[in-house]
Amino acid sequence: MAAVAELSTPSYTKTHLVHSSQLSFSSTHLHSHRRVAFRPLPRTQNARISCSVAPNQVQAPAAPPQTVDPKTKTECFGVFCLTYDLKAEEETKSWKKLINIAVSGAAGMISNHLLFKLASGEVFGPDQPIALKLLGSERSLQALEGVAMELEDSLFPLLREVSIGIDPYEVFQDAGWALLIGAKPRGPGMERAGLLDLNGQIFVEQGKALNAVASRNVKVIVVGNPCNTNALICLKNAPNIPAKNFHALTRLDENRAKCQLALKAGVFYDKVSNMTIWGNHSTTQVPDFLNARIDGLPVKEVIKDKKWLEEEFTESIQKRGGVLIQKWGRSSAASTAVSIADAIKSLITPTPEGDWFSSGVYTTGNPYGIAEDIVFSMPCRSKGDGDYELVKDIQFDDYLLKRIKKTEAELLAEKRCVGHLTGQGIPVCDLPEDTMLPGEM
Amino acid sequence: MAAVAELSTPSYTKTHLVHSSQLSFSSTHLHSHRRVAFRPLPRTQNARISCSVAPNQVQAPAAPPQTVDPKTKTECFGVFCLTYDLKAEEETKSWKKLINIAVSGAAGMISNHLLFKLASGEVFGPDQPIALKLLGSERSLQALEGVAMELEDSLFPLLREVSIGIDPYEVFQDAGWALLIGAKPRGPGMERAGLLDLNGQIFVEQGKALNAVASRNVKVIVVGNPCNTNALICLKNAPNIPAKNFHALTRLDENRAKCQLALKAGVFYDKVSNMTIWGNHSTTQVPDFLNARIDGLPVKEVIKDKKWLEEEFTESIQKRGGVLIQKWGRSSAASTAVSIADAIKSLITPTPEGDWFSSGVYTTGNPYGIAEDIVFSMPCRSKGDGDYELVKDIQFDDYLLKRIKKTEAELLAEKRCVGHLTGQGIPVCDLPEDTMLPGEM
């Protein structure tokens, strides 16, 4: 993360330092981008502003360097190319240090909701300036420019930098957070193994890029599916970043589970706590009604309908994405974005006393006897420092253990399928059945 | 607005009081809606919950009445059918009274961004519980259910009621805010006069409905285009609501104008203030660089390029919607939603000292000599009470006055075009040219 005190130098000088050989912007796009939104200041005017107002009232705009490689100059977008010393202004001097948030799949619908939530300050708080680093593809670069223009037009005070690119080695530079949303959808006739391989390749590259250029303490949330195994591939390719820092998003499943329990119990959803999703973000996921609580009471003491809990409850969560697509004609971008924001907030604010949240995290060292070296959704608590610990006092019964075994077996099979991507040998793909959730990307 | 203290009675009993004759839900849709999300509590379980926990820790869920007209019962959606007494719970007893926010075009893309912003608390604040009343069409009712499901899955603590419907007389009931986003797009070969008539009809009905059932102090923001004249039609059909309460959204134009001035001046956008958009939300709109300020200085002292200000600046704002569609493949839903949130916040928080904001408001009594009895974007200040006053100390020069006259002439022509919808006689349509903004709905 760049220190704010250093930000009085123009932000794009940073790009001289690293990876200029890996820049992969299309010059055609850049031309139109510059024409639309990037207008370097005439030097005379620049000088005028910095002289004609009182100190502390205004910052001199950063003067564009006279000779700059045009490839590096265009990392930033439009008004976000102008970077100031936040420490010198009355309103902003108490702000925290700027953090870099990298988002892949940035031109997609989930990001289109998430980016504006991040920029508004509602996730990281009203004193946390942010830089958004948007990763797209050659095909989506124009759309990324559209997203950046809408971010400009939104005038978010905390949003101090926006840059767009298609090379993860550039976009992930100094990232404090990496929200990996982009993944390819399954093509017609593609087997699940094919999808694992196709998307796995993306996460090999992104893992390597994070390992090379991100903050050593970057927090990574993998949303692109199959997210557990993608997260495993990603962390295996980033050996210099703690495996503990990688998450696979199961928060939407947790939120849906809370809502379904609330509906069944006839209470508002804020009464449901201690909701664990165990395992894979797939139809084998295990929403845990043994440990969850309603108004502080065990679920089973409130909902006596055992058949509903054991048979319909899980299905109601699994099927929700499909029902939404039927009704709404597209997948659940808005609530997915909300759940990503929830996942971040759970890591940067202390978990309420006695409660926990679910996240797909690395199993090595887990206290539940779950197989090591996979990414498995488990109950977590955080002190609000970005880190988490697994919750110790969890009950298990035969029903819960049997289902945990099933989702564990699936994740172990997925892992065998991607041995070539994790450095763990020749892949052997014996996936039992297709368990992708309906309505997933 | 319903008093919170009254909310311990089931919310749907309210619907007995009014307009049951005007209910227009499709029973087919309702059937599937109930099946998916509305599960009345078995009375035994209900009784159990209310007895098994200590007072003040939990509210007994509102018991569904035993005999209720199925049409009225299904106004609410899923988990939002359960309403509690917020005053009885520790965390919520200091909250403000629930407000009803009606949103039309609720299944569209702008709403899909806006509704989640409203529900999150970022617009109305962390102690303001809200009820969202979603107005759609017969065609969009399934999609509305999808939106409501995603709102359920987002677990927003402040969102206490969601209801969906297609009859404005029902949806606008007790509305404290009406955000009128829905409008029809122009069909192939349709003249602008045809569009004015087509959308005008919608706003006749919605104005009458607001007049009949909304809060007497409802604030109305019209977003559906042509928004100025739609707002005029709406207020003319709601004679019992103060004309001052109706707004046409020009905030996205204001935000874009600030960003373009910042880009040109080489400063961050938070340095631009006092930005007025005068007139119609169309290509005749007048972004006012005579009165706007950059770092507290008049724009013309900072940006010396008179040709840019007089020719390119306005065009850069007008064309932005079209450029976005080219790049992004769809219109600017996210930044439009941000600007609606900004417009609301400007009315419920005191305007910063010396600054103002733009809104399309009713001209009768304006101090600028603008023709009376139209809706015209002008500079406003608010004490944060939902109301506003027009700013007095505004400068005019010949250039500004000439352009204001042109946009005024356009709005007067639009008004003559819709005389049959405002009760002002036979329409005479002599619109000079097509001035719809590119990329507008």
Interface residues (C-beta under 8 A of the other chain):
Chain A: V36 A37 R39 L41 Q45 N46 R48 I49 S52 V53 Q57 V58 Q59 P61 G78 V79 L82 Y84 A107 N112 H113 F116 K117 S120 E122 Q142 A143 E145 G146 V147 M149 E150 L151 E152 D153 S154 L155 P157 R160 L252 N255 R256 K258 C259 A262 L263 K264 A265 G266 V267 F268 Y269 D270 K271 D295 G296 L297 E301 V302 I303 K304 R320 V323 L324 Q326 K327 W328 G329 S332 A334 S335 A337 V338 S339 D342
Chain B: V36 A37 R39 P40 L41 Q45 N46 R48 I49 S52 V53 Q57 V58 P61 G78 V79 L82 Y84 A107 N112 H113 F116 K117 S120 E122 Q142 A143 E145 G146 V147 M149 E150 L151 E152 D153 S154 L155 P157 R160 L252 N255 R256 K258 C259 A262 L263 K264 A265 G266 V267 F268 Y269 D270 K271 D295 G296 L297 E301 V302 I303 K304 R320 V323 L324 Q326 K327 W328 G329 S332 A334 S335 A337 V338 S339 D342
